[in-house]
Amino acid sequence: MARAVPTEPRANRVQRTTPTPRRGLIRNFEDILGELRKVIWPSWGELRTMTFVVIVTVVVVSLMLGLIDYVLTQTLVKLEFPKVG
């Protein structure tokens, strides 16, 4: 019977890297501000449109979940506690 021999027995090991030295707090904030300058910010019109879409979506999904909850609650109440007599 043939045996499977792994070609690289330690290929799955995680390689450890040396930790980077701590940088100053000011340098970190400079990096953050540099990244924020690269962001393409939406215009006010786009922002209003996206906000409206999010609010409408939240309202629609809330109504759907509320309706599903109501239907399931009424159905389960009738199944669990049928009227006797």
PDB file of N, CA, C and O in Angstrom, chain B, residues numbered from 101:
ATOM      1  N   MET B 101       0.843  -1.164   0.000  1.00  0.00           N
ATOM      2  CA  MET B 101       0.000   0.000   0.000  1.00  0.00           C
ATOM      3  C   MET B 101       0.894   1.235   0.000  1.00  0.00           C
ATOM      4  O   MET B 101       1.865   1.298   0.755  1.00  0.00           O
ATOM      5  N   ALA B 102       0.578   2.208  -0.833  1.00  0.00           N
ATOM      6  CA  ALA B 102       1.423   3.386  -0.983  1.00  0.00           C
ATOM      7  C   ALA B 102       1.108   4.393   0.114  1.00  0.00           C
ATOM      8  O   ALA B 102      -0.039   4.562   0.527  1.00  0.00           O
ATOM      9  N   ARG B 103       2.166   5.056   0.572  1.00  0.00           N
ATOM     10  CA  ARG B 103       1.995   6.089   1.590  1.00  0.00           C
ATOM     11  C   ARG B 103       2.185   7.463   0.952  1.00  0.00           C
ATOM     12  O   ARG B 103       3.026   7.660   0.075  1.00  0.00           O
ATOM     13  N   ALA B 104       1.371   8.401   1.428  1.00  0.00           N
ATOM     14  CA  ALA B 104       1.508   9.769   0.941  1.00  0.00           C
ATOM     15  C   ALA B 104       2.614  10.451   1.747  1.00  0.00           C
ATOM     16  O   ALA B 104       2.560  10.504   2.976  1.00  0.00           O
ATOM     17  N   VAL B 105       3.603  10.965   1.047  1.00  0.00           N
ATOM     18  CA  VAL B 105       4.709  11.641   1.705  1.00  0.00           C
ATOM     19  C   VAL B 105       4.595  13.128   1.404  1.00  0.00           C
ATOM     20  O   VAL B 105       4.611  13.531   0.241  1.00  0.00           O
ATOM     21  N   PRO B 106       4.480  13.953   2.454  1.00  0.00           N
ATOM     22  CA  PRO B 106       4.380  15.395   2.197  1.00  0.00           C
ATOM     23  C   PRO B 106       5.681  15.923   1.626  1.00  0.00           C
ATOM     24  O   PRO B 106       6.769  15.554   2.068  1.00  0.00           O
ATOM     25  N   THR B 107       5.551  16.796   0.636  1.00  0.00           N
ATOM     26  CA  THR B 107       6.754  17.344   0.008  1.00  0.00           C
ATOM     27  C   THR B 107       7.371  18.444   0.862  1.00  0.00           C
ATOM     28  O   THR B 107       8.594  18.569   0.926  1.00  0.00           O
ATOM     29  N   GLU B 108       6.529  19.246   1.523  1.00  0.00           N
ATOM     30  CA  GLU B 108       7.031  20.302   2.393  1.00  0.00           C
ATOM     31  C   GLU B 108       6.345  20.159   3.747  1.00  0.00           C
ATOM     32  O   GLU B 108       5.237  20.665   3.924  1.00  0.00           O
ATOM     33  N   PRO B 109       6.969  19.489   4.698  1.00  0.00           N
ATOM     34  CA  PRO B 109       6.281  19.213   5.957  1.00  0.00           C
ATOM     35  C   PRO B 109       5.991  20.458   6.779  1.00  0.00           C
ATOM     36  O   PRO B 109       5.062  20.429   7.586  1.00  0.00           O
ATOM     37  N   ARG B 110       6.724  21.536   6.623  1.00  0.00           N
ATOM     38  CA  ARG B 110       6.512  22.718   7.438  1.00  0.00           C
ATOM     39  C   ARG B 110       5.915  23.886   6.632  1.00  0.00           C
ATOM     40  O   ARG B 110       6.056  25.046   7.019  1.00  0.00           O
ATOM     41  N   ALA B 111       5.264  23.579   5.535  1.00  0.00           N
ATOM     42  CA  ALA B 111       4.712  24.629   4.675  1.00  0.00           C
ATOM     43  C   ALA B 111       3.527  25.340   5.334  1.00  0.00           C
ATOM     44  O   ALA B 111       3.244  26.491   5.002  1.00  0.00           O
ATOM     45  N   ASN B 112       2.834  24.676   6.257  1.00  0.00           N
ATOM     46  CA  ASN B 112       1.634  25.255   6.862  1.00  0.00           C
ATOM     47  C   ASN B 112       1.935  26.129   8.070  1.00  0.00           C
ATOM     48  O   ASN B 112       1.013  26.725   8.628  1.00  0.00           O
ATOM     49  N   ARG B 113       3.170  26.227   8.488  1.00  0.00           N
ATOM     50  CA  ARG B 113       3.503  27.006   9.669  1.00  0.00           C
ATOM     51  C   ARG B 113       3.423  28.503   9.363  1.00  0.00           C
ATOM     52  O   ARG B 113       3.755  28.945   8.263  1.00  0.00           O
ATOM     53  N   VAL B 114       2.985  29.256  10.340  1.00  0.00           N
ATOM     54  CA  VAL B 114       2.912  30.697  10.204  1.00  0.00           C
ATOM     55  C   VAL B 114       4.304  31.266  10.431  1.00  0.00           C
ATOM     56  O   VAL B 114       4.962  30.957  11.424  1.00  0.00           O
ATOM     57  N   GLN B 115       4.732  32.083   9.515  1.00  0.00           N
ATOM     58  CA  GLN B 115       6.051  32.662   9.669  1.00  0.00           C
ATOM     59  C   GLN B 115       5.958  33.881  10.565  1.00  0.00           C
ATOM     60  O   GLN B 115       5.101  34.743  10.372  1.00  0.00           O
ATOM     61  N   ARG B 116       6.829  33.945  11.527  1.00  0.00           N
ATOM     62  CA  ARG B 116       6.829  35.047  12.480  1.00  0.00           C
ATOM     63  C   ARG B 116       7.715  36.170  11.957  1.00  0.00           C
ATOM     64  O   ARG B 116       8.817  35.945  11.457  1.00  0.00           O
ATOM     65  N   THR B 117       7.204  37.365  12.088  1.00  0.00           N
ATOM     66  CA  THR B 117       7.991  38.524  11.695  1.00  0.00           C
ATOM     67  C   THR B 117       8.379  39.285  12.949  1.00  0.00           C
ATOM     68  O   THR B 117       7.721  39.168  13.983  1.00  0.00           O
ATOM     69  N   THR B 118       9.406  40.033  12.861  1.00  0.00           N
ATOM     70  CA  THR B 118       9.815  40.824  14.011  1.00  0.00           C
ATOM     71  C   THR B 118       8.870  42.003  14.147  1.00  0.00           C
ATOM     72  O   THR B 118       8.477  42.602  13.146  1.00  0.00           O
ATOM     73  N   PRO B 119       8.500  42.344  15.375  1.00  0.00           N
ATOM     74  CA  PRO B 119       7.567  43.458  15.555  1.00  0.00           C
ATOM     75  C   PRO B 119       8.211  44.773  15.146  1.00  0.00           C
ATOM     76  O   PRO B 119       9.406  44.995  15.343  1.00  0.00           O
ATOM     77  N   THR B 120       7.381  45.642  14.568  1.00  0.00           N
ATOM     78  CA  THR B 120       7.898  46.942  14.155  1.00  0.00           C
ATOM     79  C   THR B 120       8.058  47.817  15.389  1.00  0.00           C
ATOM     80  O   THR B 120       7.269  47.712  16.328  1.00  0.00           O
ATOM     81  N   PRO B 121       9.048  48.658  15.400  1.00  0.00           N
ATOM     82  CA  PRO B 121       9.235  49.526  16.564  1.00  0.00           C
ATOM     83  C   PRO B 121       8.087  50.517  16.686  1.00  0.00           C
ATOM     84  O   PRO B 121       7.488  50.917  15.688  1.00  0.00           O
ATOM     85  N   ARG B 122       7.794  50.902  17.896  1.00  0.00           N
ATOM     86  CA  ARG B 122       6.691  51.841  18.126  1.00  0.00           C
ATOM     87  C   ARG B 122       7.022  53.197  17.527  1.00  0.00           C
ATOM     88  O   ARG B 122       8.142  53.698  17.618  1.00  0.00           O
ATOM     89  N   ARG B 123       5.993  53.766  16.909  1.00  0.00           N
ATOM     90  CA  ARG B 123       6.164  55.096  16.339  1.00  0.00           C
ATOM     91  C   ARG B 123       5.451  56.099  17.215  1.00  0.00           C
ATOM     92  O   ARG B 123       4.596  55.734  18.021  1.00  0.00           O
ATOM     93  N   GLY B 124       5.791  57.324  17.063  1.00  0.00           N
ATOM     94  CA  GLY B 124       5.193  58.369  17.888  1.00  0.00           C
ATOM     95  C   GLY B 124       3.732  58.589  17.557  1.00  0.00           C
ATOM     96  O   GLY B 124       3.264  58.273  16.463  1.00  0.00           O
ATOM     97  N   LEU B 125       3.031  59.133  18.523  1.00  0.00           N
ATOM     98  CA  LEU B 125       1.600  59.397  18.366  1.00  0.00           C
ATOM     99  C   LEU B 125       1.361  60.423  17.268  1.00  0.00           C
ATOM    100  O   LEU B 125       0.406  60.290  16.502  1.00  0.00           O
ATOM    101  N   ILE B 126       2.188  61.421  17.178  1.00  0.00           N
ATOM    102  CA  ILE B 126       2.024  62.460  16.151  1.00  0.00           C
ATOM    103  C   ILE B 126       2.195  61.860  14.765  1.00  0.00           C
ATOM    104  O   ILE B 126       1.466  62.216  13.839  1.00  0.00           O
ATOM    105  N   ARG B 127       3.153  60.951  14.617  1.00  0.00           N
ATOM    106  CA  ARG B 127       3.382  60.310  13.314  1.00  0.00           C
ATOM    107  C   ARG B 127       2.163  59.501  12.886  1.00  0.00           C
ATOM    108  O   ARG B 127       1.808  59.485  11.708  1.00  0.00           O
ATOM    109  N   ASN B 128       1.520  58.829  13.845  1.00  0.00           N
ATOM    110  CA  ASN B 128       0.315  58.060  13.523  1.00  0.00           C
ATOM    111  C   ASN B 128      -0.802  58.970  13.028  1.00  0.00           C
ATOM    112  O   ASN B 128      -1.487  58.641  12.060  1.00  0.00           O
ATOM    113  N   PHE B 129      -0.989  60.115  13.687  1.00  0.00           N
ATOM    114  CA  PHE B 129      -2.030  61.042  13.252  1.00  0.00           C
ATOM    115  C   PHE B 129      -1.705  61.643  11.896  1.00  0.00           C
ATOM    116  O   PHE B 129      -2.610  61.903  11.104  1.00  0.00           O
ATOM    117  N   GLU B 130      -0.429  61.866  11.615  1.00  0.00           N
ATOM    118  CA  GLU B 130      -0.050  62.349  10.284  1.00  0.00           C
ATOM    119  C   GLU B 130      -0.405  61.328   9.220  1.00  0.00           C
ATOM    120  O   GLU B 130      -0.878  61.687   8.142  1.00  0.00           O
ATOM    121  N   ASP B 131      -0.178  60.053   9.518  1.00  0.00           N
ATOM    122  CA  ASP B 131      -0.552  58.993   8.572  1.00  0.00           C
ATOM    123  C   ASP B 131      -2.057  58.949   8.359  1.00  0.00           C
ATOM    124  O   ASP B 131      -2.525  58.775   7.234  1.00  0.00           O
ATOM    125  N   ILE B 132      -2.817  59.107   9.446  1.00  0.00           N
ATOM    126  CA  ILE B 132      -4.281  59.082   9.338  1.00  0.00           C
ATOM    127  C   ILE B 132      -4.764  60.239   8.474  1.00  0.00           C
ATOM    128  O   ILE B 132      -5.605  60.052   7.595  1.00  0.00           O
ATOM    129  N   LEU B 133      -4.240  61.423   8.720  1.00  0.00           N
ATOM    130  CA  LEU B 133      -4.647  62.583   7.911  1.00  0.00           C
ATOM    131  C   LEU B 133      -4.246  62.411   6.453  1.00  0.00           C
ATOM    132  O   LEU B 133      -4.978  62.824   5.554  1.00  0.00           O
ATOM    133  N   GLY B 134      -3.093  61.808   6.215  1.00  0.00           N
ATOM    134  CA  GLY B 134      -2.673  61.542   4.836  1.00  0.00           C
ATOM    135  C   GLY B 134      -3.624  60.601   4.122  1.00  0.00           C
ATOM    136  O   GLY B 134      -3.917  60.787   2.941  1.00  0.00           O
ATOM    137  N   GLU B 135      -4.108  59.587   4.835  1.00  0.00           N
ATOM    138  CA  GLU B 135      -5.072  58.664   4.224  1.00  0.00           C
ATOM    139  C   GLU B 135      -6.418  59.338   3.991  1.00  0.00           C
ATOM    140  O   GLU B 135      -7.076  59.075   2.985  1.00  0.00           O
ATOM    141  N   LEU B 136      -6.835  60.213   4.922  1.00  0.00           N
ATOM    142  CA  LEU B 136      -8.115  60.903   4.751  1.00  0.00           C
ATOM    143  C   LEU B 136      -8.081  61.863   3.570  1.00  0.00           C
ATOM    144  O   LEU B 136      -9.120  62.126   2.963  1.00  0.00           O
ATOM    145  N   ARG B 137      -6.912  62.390   3.234  1.00  0.00           N
ATOM    146  CA  ARG B 137      -6.802  63.274   2.067  1.00  0.00           C
ATOM    147  C   ARG B 137      -6.983  62.509   0.758  1.00  0.00           C
ATOM    148  O   ARG B 137      -7.348  63.095  -0.262  1.00  0.00           O
ATOM    149  N   LYS B 138      -6.728  61.199   0.787  1.00  0.00           N
ATOM    150  CA  LYS B 138      -6.864  60.382  -0.422  1.00  0.00           C
ATOM    151  C   LYS B 138      -8.312  59.980  -0.693  1.00  0.00           C
ATOM    152  O   LYS B 138      -8.642  59.543  -1.795  1.00  0.00           O
ATOM    153  N   VAL B 139      -9.168  60.126   0.304  1.00  0.00           N
ATOM    154  CA  VAL B 139     -10.561  59.697   0.181  1.00  0.00           C
ATOM    155  C   VAL B 139     -11.302  60.619  -0.780  1.00  0.00           C
ATOM    156  O   VAL B 139     -11.116  61.836  -0.748  1.00  0.00           O
ATOM    157  N   ILE B 140     -12.132  60.043  -1.627  1.00  0.00           N
ATOM    158  CA  ILE B 140     -12.987  60.833  -2.515  1.00  0.00           C
ATOM    159  C   ILE B 140     -14.318  61.014  -1.791  1.00  0.00           C
ATOM    160  O   ILE B 140     -15.126  60.087  -1.724  1.00  0.00           O
ATOM    161  N   TRP B 141     -14.541  62.202  -1.255  1.00  0.00           N
ATOM    162  CA  TRP B 141     -15.734  62.467  -0.473  1.00  0.00           C
ATOM    163  C   TRP B 141     -16.911  62.765  -1.405  1.00  0.00           C
ATOM    164  O   TRP B 141     -16.727  63.390  -2.449  1.00  0.00           O
ATOM    165  N   PRO B 142     -18.119  62.323  -1.037  1.00  0.00           N
ATOM    166  CA  PRO B 142     -19.286  62.600  -1.893  1.00  0.00           C
ATOM    167  C   PRO B 142     -19.712  64.056  -1.787  1.00  0.00           C
ATOM    168  O   PRO B 142     -19.450  64.733  -0.793  1.00  0.00           O
ATOM    169  N   SER B 143     -20.374  64.516  -2.838  1.00  0.00           N
ATOM    170  CA  SER B 143     -20.908  65.876  -2.807  1.00  0.00           C
ATOM    171  C   SER B 143     -22.155  65.893  -1.920  1.00  0.00           C
ATOM    172  O   SER B 143     -22.657  64.843  -1.517  1.00  0.00           O
ATOM    173  N   TRP B 144     -22.650  67.108  -1.621  1.00  0.00           N
ATOM    174  CA  TRP B 144     -23.827  67.203  -0.760  1.00  0.00           C
ATOM    175  C   TRP B 144     -25.046  66.548  -1.408  1.00  0.00           C
ATOM    176  O   TRP B 144     -25.860  65.931  -0.721  1.00  0.00           O
ATOM    177  N   GLY B 145     -25.169  66.681  -2.707  1.00  0.00           N
ATOM    178  CA  GLY B 145     -26.300  66.043  -3.394  1.00  0.00           C
ATOM    179  C   GLY B 145     -26.237  64.528  -3.301  1.00  0.00           C
ATOM    180  O   GLY B 145     -27.244  63.871  -3.034  1.00  0.00           O
ATOM    181  N   GLU B 146     -25.046  63.976  -3.523  1.00  0.00           N
ATOM    182  CA  GLU B 146     -24.874  62.529  -3.402  1.00  0.00           C
ATOM    183  C   GLU B 146     -25.125  62.072  -1.971  1.00  0.00           C
ATOM    184  O   GLU B 146     -25.725  61.021  -1.744  1.00  0.00           O
ATOM    185  N   LEU B 147     -24.666  62.864  -1.010  1.00  0.00           N
ATOM    186  CA  LEU B 147     -24.846  62.511   0.399  1.00  0.00           C
ATOM    187  C   LEU B 147     -26.324  62.475   0.769  1.00  0.00           C
ATOM    188  O   LEU B 147     -26.777  61.559   1.454  1.00  0.00           O
ATOM    189  N   ARG B 148     -27.084  63.490   0.307  1.00  0.00           N
ATOM    190  CA  ARG B 148     -28.525  63.505   0.584  1.00  0.00           C
ATOM    191  C   ARG B 148     -29.212  62.307  -0.057  1.00  0.00           C
ATOM    192  O   ARG B 148     -30.065  61.671   0.562  1.00  0.00           O
ATOM    193  N   THR B 149     -28.841  61.998  -1.296  1.00  0.00           N
ATOM    194  CA  THR B 149     -29.463  60.874  -1.999  1.00  0.00           C
ATOM    195  C   THR B 149     -29.174  59.554  -1.284  1.00  0.00           C
ATOM    196  O   THR B 149     -30.077  58.746  -1.073  1.00  0.00           O
ATOM    197  N   MET B 150     -27.913  59.343  -0.915  1.00  0.00           N
ATOM    198  CA  MET B 150     -27.556  58.094  -0.238  1.00  0.00           C
ATOM    199  C   MET B 150     -28.227  57.993   1.129  1.00  0.00           C
ATOM    200  O   MET B 150     -28.647  56.910   1.537  1.00  0.00           O
ATOM    201  N   THR B 151     -28.328  59.121   1.839  1.00  0.00           N
ATOM    202  CA  THR B 151     -29.000  59.112   3.141  1.00  0.00           C
ATOM    203  C   THR B 151     -30.471  58.768   2.984  1.00  0.00           C
ATOM    204  O   THR B 151     -31.017  57.991   3.768  1.00  0.00           O
ATOM    205  N   PHE B 152     -31.114  59.342   1.979  1.00  0.00           N
ATOM    206  CA  PHE B 152     -32.523  59.040   1.716  1.00  0.00           C
ATOM    207  C   PHE B 152     -32.712  57.564   1.389  1.00  0.00           C
ATOM    208  O   PHE B 152     -33.661  56.940   1.865  1.00  0.00           O
ATOM    209  N   VAL B 153     -31.817  57.000   0.581  1.00  0.00           N
ATOM    210  CA  VAL B 153     -31.913  55.580   0.221  1.00  0.00           C
ATOM    211  C   VAL B 153     -31.777  54.703   1.463  1.00  0.00           C
ATOM    212  O   VAL B 153     -32.510  53.727   1.619  1.00  0.00           O
ATOM    213  N   VAL B 154     -30.848  55.047   2.339  1.00  0.00           N
ATOM    214  CA  VAL B 154     -30.655  54.258   3.558  1.00  0.00           C
ATOM    215  C   VAL B 154     -31.884  54.330   4.454  1.00  0.00           C
ATOM    216  O   VAL B 154     -32.326  53.310   4.981  1.00  0.00           O
ATOM    217  N   ILE B 155     -32.442  55.531   4.631  1.00  0.00           N
ATOM    218  CA  ILE B 155     -33.616  55.674   5.500  1.00  0.00           C
ATOM    219  C   ILE B 155     -34.806  54.913   4.931  1.00  0.00           C
ATOM    220  O   ILE B 155     -35.508  54.230   5.676  1.00  0.00           O
ATOM    221  N   VAL B 156     -35.049  55.017   3.626  1.00  0.00           N
ATOM    222  CA  VAL B 156     -36.161  54.291   3.002  1.00  0.00           C
ATOM    223  C   VAL B 156     -35.957  52.786   3.140  1.00  0.00           C
ATOM    224  O   VAL B 156     -36.905  52.056   3.430  1.00  0.00           O
ATOM    225  N   THR B 157     -34.727  52.318   2.934  1.00  0.00           N
ATOM    226  CA  THR B 157     -34.451  50.887   3.048  1.00  0.00           C
ATOM    227  C   THR B 157     -34.706  50.393   4.466  1.00  0.00           C
ATOM    228  O   THR B 157     -35.289  49.326   4.656  1.00  0.00           O
ATOM    229  N   VAL B 158     -34.276  51.157   5.457  1.00  0.00           N
ATOM    230  CA  VAL B 158     -34.497  50.765   6.851  1.00  0.00           C
ATOM    231  C   VAL B 158     -35.988  50.705   7.164  1.00  0.00           C
ATOM    232  O   VAL B 158     -36.439  49.778   7.836  1.00  0.00           O
ATOM    233  N   VAL B 159     -36.752  51.672   6.691  1.00  0.00           N
ATOM    234  CA  VAL B 159     -38.193  51.687   6.953  1.00  0.00           C
ATOM    235  C   VAL B 159     -38.868  50.495   6.278  1.00  0.00           C
ATOM    236  O   VAL B 159     -39.690  49.823   6.901  1.00  0.00           O
ATOM    237  N   VAL B 160     -38.538  50.223   5.020  1.00  0.00           N
ATOM    238  CA  VAL B 160     -39.161  49.110   4.292  1.00  0.00           C
ATOM    239  C   VAL B 160     -38.829  47.773   4.947  1.00  0.00           C
ATOM    240  O   VAL B 160     -39.715  46.941   5.143  1.00  0.00           O
ATOM    241  N   VAL B 161     -37.569  47.565   5.283  1.00  0.00           N
ATOM    242  CA  VAL B 161     -37.181  46.293   5.915  1.00  0.00           C
ATOM    243  C   VAL B 161     -37.836  46.168   7.286  1.00  0.00           C
ATOM    244  O   VAL B 161     -38.249  45.072   7.665  1.00  0.00           O
ATOM    245  N   SER B 162     -37.942  47.255   8.033  1.00  0.00           N
ATOM    246  CA  SER B 162     -38.599  47.211   9.343  1.00  0.00           C
ATOM    247  C   SER B 162     -40.070  46.834   9.206  1.00  0.00           C
ATOM    248  O   SER B 162     -40.581  46.023   9.979  1.00  0.00           O
ATOM    249  N   LEU B 163     -40.747  47.415   8.230  1.00  0.00           N
ATOM    250  CA  LEU B 163     -42.153  47.075   8.011  1.00  0.00           C
ATOM    251  C   LEU B 163     -42.317  45.616   7.606  1.00  0.00           C
ATOM    252  O   LEU B 163     -43.233  44.939   8.072  1.00  0.00           O
ATOM    253  N   MET B 164     -41.435  45.134   6.744  1.00  0.00           N
ATOM    254  CA  MET B 164     -41.514  43.728   6.324  1.00  0.00           C
ATOM    255  C   MET B 164     -41.288  42.796   7.506  1.00  0.00           C
ATOM    256  O   MET B 164     -42.033  41.833   7.689  1.00  0.00           O
ATOM    257  N   LEU B 165     -40.262  43.076   8.312  1.00  0.00           N
ATOM    258  CA  LEU B 165     -39.998  42.223   9.470  1.00  0.00           C
ATOM    259  C   LEU B 165     -41.133  42.292  10.485  1.00  0.00           C
ATOM    260  O   LEU B 165     -41.487  41.281  11.092  1.00  0.00           O
ATOM    261  N   GLY B 166     -41.707  43.484  10.670  1.00  0.00           N
ATOM    262  CA  GLY B 166     -42.842  43.620  11.582  1.00  0.00           C
ATOM    263  C   GLY B 166     -44.048  42.824  11.099  1.00  0.00           C
ATOM    264  O   GLY B 166     -44.737  42.195  11.903  1.00  0.00           O
ATOM    265  N   LEU B 167     -44.308  42.846   9.802  1.00  0.00           N
ATOM    266  CA  LEU B 167     -45.425  42.084   9.237  1.00  0.00           C
ATOM    267  C   LEU B 167     -45.191  40.582   9.389  1.00  0.00           C
ATOM    268  O   LEU B 167     -46.096  39.843   9.777  1.00  0.00           O
ATOM    269  N   ILE B 168     -43.978  40.137   9.082  1.00  0.00           N
ATOM    270  CA  ILE B 168     -43.653  38.711   9.225  1.00  0.00           C
ATOM    271  C   ILE B 168     -43.788  38.295  10.683  1.00  0.00           C
ATOM    272  O   ILE B 168     -44.322  37.224  10.971  1.00  0.00           O
ATOM    273  N   ASP B 169     -43.312  39.122  11.604  1.00  0.00           N
ATOM    274  CA  ASP B 169     -43.414  38.818  13.032  1.00  0.00           C
ATOM    275  C   ASP B 169     -44.875  38.716  13.460  1.00  0.00           C
ATOM    276  O   ASP B 169     -45.252  37.794  14.184  1.00  0.00           O
ATOM    277  N   TYR B 170     -45.689  39.660  13.013  1.00  0.00           N
ATOM    278  CA  TYR B 170     -47.112  39.662  13.375  1.00  0.00           C
ATOM    279  C   TYR B 170     -47.809  38.401  12.863  1.00  0.00           C
ATOM    280  O   TYR B 170     -48.555  37.756  13.599  1.00  0.00           O
ATOM    281  N   VAL B 171     -47.563  38.053  11.601  1.00  0.00           N
ATOM    282  CA  VAL B 171     -48.212  36.877  11.010  1.00  0.00           C
ATOM    283  C   VAL B 171     -47.782  35.604  11.736  1.00  0.00           C
ATOM    284  O   VAL B 171     -48.617  34.763  12.071  1.00  0.00           O
ATOM    285  N   LEU B 172     -46.486  35.466  11.977  1.00  0.00           N
ATOM    286  CA  LEU B 172     -46.015  34.263  12.670  1.00  0.00           C
ATOM    287  C   LEU B 172     -46.529  34.205  14.103  1.00  0.00           C
ATOM    288  O   LEU B 172     -46.873  33.127  14.587  1.00  0.00           O
ATOM    289  N   THR B 173     -46.588  35.338  14.788  1.00  0.00           N
ATOM    290  CA  THR B 173     -47.105  35.353  16.157  1.00  0.00           C
ATOM    291  C   THR B 173     -48.562  34.940  16.186  1.00  0.00           C
ATOM    292  O   THR B 173     -48.948  34.118  17.016  1.00  0.00           O
ATOM    293  N   GLN B 174     -49.384  35.492  15.296  1.00  0.00           N
ATOM    294  CA  GLN B 174     -50.798  35.142  15.271  1.00  0.00           C
ATOM    295  C   GLN B 174     -51.007  33.678  14.902  1.00  0.00           C
ATOM    296  O   GLN B 174     -51.886  33.012  15.449  1.00  0.00           O
ATOM    297  N   THR B 175     -50.197  33.184  13.978  1.00  0.00           N
ATOM    298  CA  THR B 175     -50.322  31.780  13.567  1.00  0.00           C
ATOM    299  C   THR B 175     -49.938  30.853  14.707  1.00  0.00           C
ATOM    300  O   THR B 175     -50.648  29.886  14.983  1.00  0.00           O
ATOM    301  N   LEU B 176     -48.838  31.132  15.366  1.00  0.00           N
ATOM    302  CA  LEU B 176     -48.393  30.266  16.455  1.00  0.00           C
ATOM    303  C   LEU B 176     -49.317  30.340  17.655  1.00  0.00           C
ATOM    304  O   LEU B 176     -49.485  29.339  18.352  1.00  0.00           O
ATOM    305  N   VAL B 177     -49.929  31.503  17.924  1.00  0.00           N
ATOM    306  CA  VAL B 177     -50.862  31.618  19.030  1.00  0.00           C
ATOM    307  C   VAL B 177     -52.088  30.751  18.757  1.00  0.00           C
ATOM    308  O   VAL B 177     -52.593  30.093  19.667  1.00  0.00           O
ATOM    309  N   LYS B 178     -52.570  30.744  17.523  1.00  0.00           N
ATOM    310  CA  LYS B 178     -53.733  29.927  17.187  1.00  0.00           C
ATOM    311  C   LYS B 178     -53.410  28.441  17.220  1.00  0.00           C
ATOM    312  O   LYS B 178     -54.274  27.630  17.555  1.00  0.00           O
ATOM    313  N   LEU B 179     -52.181  28.072  16.880  1.00  0.00           N
ATOM    314  CA  LEU B 179     -51.802  26.668  16.913  1.00  0.00           C
ATOM    315  C   LEU B 179     -51.530  26.185  18.339  1.00  0.00           C
ATOM    316  O   LEU B 179     -51.886  25.057  18.679  1.00  0.00           O
ATOM    317  N   GLU B 180     -50.924  26.994  19.154  1.00  0.00           N
ATOM    318  CA  GLU B 180     -50.559  26.596  20.517  1.00  0.00           C
ATOM    319  C   GLU B 180     -51.735  26.667  21.476  1.00  0.00           C
ATOM    320  O   GLU B 180     -51.864  25.829  22.368  1.00  0.00           O
ATOM    321  N   PHE B 181     -52.595  27.666  21.295  1.00  0.00           N
ATOM    322  CA  PHE B 181     -53.693  27.864  22.222  1.00  0.00           C
ATOM    323  C   PHE B 181     -55.029  27.899  21.468  1.00  0.00           C
ATOM    324  O   PHE B 181     -55.639  28.960  21.330  1.00  0.00           O
ATOM    325  N   PRO B 182     -55.473  26.750  20.988  1.00  0.00           N
ATOM    326  CA  PRO B 182     -56.744  26.749  20.244  1.00  0.00           C
ATOM    327  C   PRO B 182     -57.906  27.005  21.211  1.00  0.00           C
ATOM    328  O   PRO B 182     -57.838  26.660  22.390  1.00  0.00           O
ATOM    329  N   LYS B 183     -58.977  27.621  20.685  1.00  0.00           N
ATOM    330  CA  LYS B 183     -60.160  27.902  21.502  1.00  0.00           C
ATOM    331  C   LYS B 183     -60.898  26.601  21.763  1.00  0.00           C
ATOM    332  O   LYS B 183     -61.165  25.820  20.850  1.00  0.00           O
ATOM    333  N   VAL B 184     -61.220  26.388  23.030  1.00  0.00           N
ATOM    334  CA  VAL B 184     -61.940  25.167  23.395  1.00  0.00           C
ATOM    335  C   VAL B 184     -63.372  25.580  23.754  1.00  0.00           C
ATOM    336  O   VAL B 184     -63.599  26.465  24.579  1.00  0.00           O
ATOM    337  N   GLY B 185     -64.323  24.911  23.108  1.00  0.00           N
ATOM    338  CA  GLY B 185     -65.713  25.067  23.443  1.00  0.00           C
ATOM    339  C   GLY B 185     -66.424  26.197  22.917  1.00  0.00           C
ATOM    340  O   GLY B 185     -67.615  26.357  23.186  1.00  0.00           O
TER     341      GLY B 185
END
